[in-house]
């Protein structure tokens, strides 16, 4: 690889934020006469992830989930999710937990994780871990979701560990008795790159907002979310230096100006057919219990008023005091009995809500459609291009093409990823199955232009949940039923499989 173009010298030491150039580069890679490719500083790294790595249910449905926006799985697709009550929700305060572990593997040759078409890049040691939680209090909800992807990358003998983290912290409220849900919060992204003698770390955050429309008793939902882009520089560990041309380097890498995660718009719709309702009206347990408590309070107030009326007819103070003691003692007994009756009535209301949820028919066919739009950014290179410094972008040349094909830039234009999913429950109360497909959009620009492939790589996904057991953990929590989930994501030069544990609904 030939030398980089000279830039004004910049002071850069260990643990120093990379300097930002005044203007964006016109091209991320330059092609010298010998056919090689140079990274031209200052340049940008596009950290967009191509293959879908998400909770088990989302992946099994091909990512088509923004229109359903339900449970922890929805936190990655719609910012309105935390306040969306599932048909099985029966408590005023509800908690949901979920976690999964998956491992993309290469069953047939190397795993082309970036979908660059490269035959020289060696991805290995994949590990994907995700976990999340939702707390719902009446019409309010708060949710947190985090996932970590770790893999090794060997390009031309340069071994590198890459760790990508994504985090969502969201708040949401339901309006119109649950028919409209609005939410927002922040998504944060971390990127750690460990190479010989140095380490790079990126951290950035940006807002996101979401909406879900779910008319009561209608068989459909419509949802959308917007995530603002993240652009940030990186911190560099020991080993960074600046050469005589002012070019920042670390471990032999020409360092980027900044890392960019583009904006995203996700729009989806859900349609459910069959006897199971998709949007039953949510009965607020708090409203039910408040009405019950108000009836008992009214009854107590009426008794106290009757006592005062009785006492008003007694003129003798001593007799009135004696009567008051007798009546108040009787009222105390009645109040104690009311407390017992109130608790019993609360339990009866809870039992009615559980019976209502348990008696919904389970047979259904859920259809999901979605479109994910990922925004354009400045001319950039993919992480693969950055770590390979342009040398690892060689791809298989199509038939009849004499010159080698190379992916020379990433993220120059907005890309579109249509998604579709189908879910059903073939064994009611015990087994859920789902299928999906999505187009992994191609964000690369190739040279020569005749090498540019189609719009992307088609994935087929499969998933299932199996009901396990119910427990209260020695009466520490309300009864919770757990499930074991699994998924598979298959595409040319890419395969991924995962397992997860969550709450059965």
Buried (B, 14 or more C-beta within 10 A) or exposed (E): BEEBEEBEEBEBEEEBEBBEBEEBBEBBBBBEEEEBBBBBBBBBBBBBBBBBBBBBBBBBBBBBBBBBBBBBBBBBBBBBBBBBBBBBBBBBEBBBBBBBBBBBEBEEEBBBBBBBBBEBBBBEEBBBBBBBBBBBBBBEBBBBBBBBBBBBBBBEEBBBBBBBBBBBBBBBBBEEEBBBBBBBBBBBBBBBBBBEEBBBBBBBBBEBBBBBBBBEEBBBBBBBBBBBBBBBBBBBBEBBBBBEEBBBBBBEBBBBBBBBBBBBBBBBBBBBEBEBBBBBEBBBBEEBBEEBEEEBEEEBEEBEEEBEEEBEEBEEEEEBEEBBEEBEEEBEEEBEEBEEEBEEBBEEBBEEBBEBBEEEEBEBEBBBBBBBBBBBBBBBBBBBBBBBBBBBBBBEBEEEEEEBBBBBBBBBEBBEBBBBBBBBBEEEEBBBBBBBBBBBBBBBBBBEEEBBBEBBBEBEBBBBBEBBEEEEEEEEEBEBBBBBBBBBBBBBBBBBBBBBBBBBB
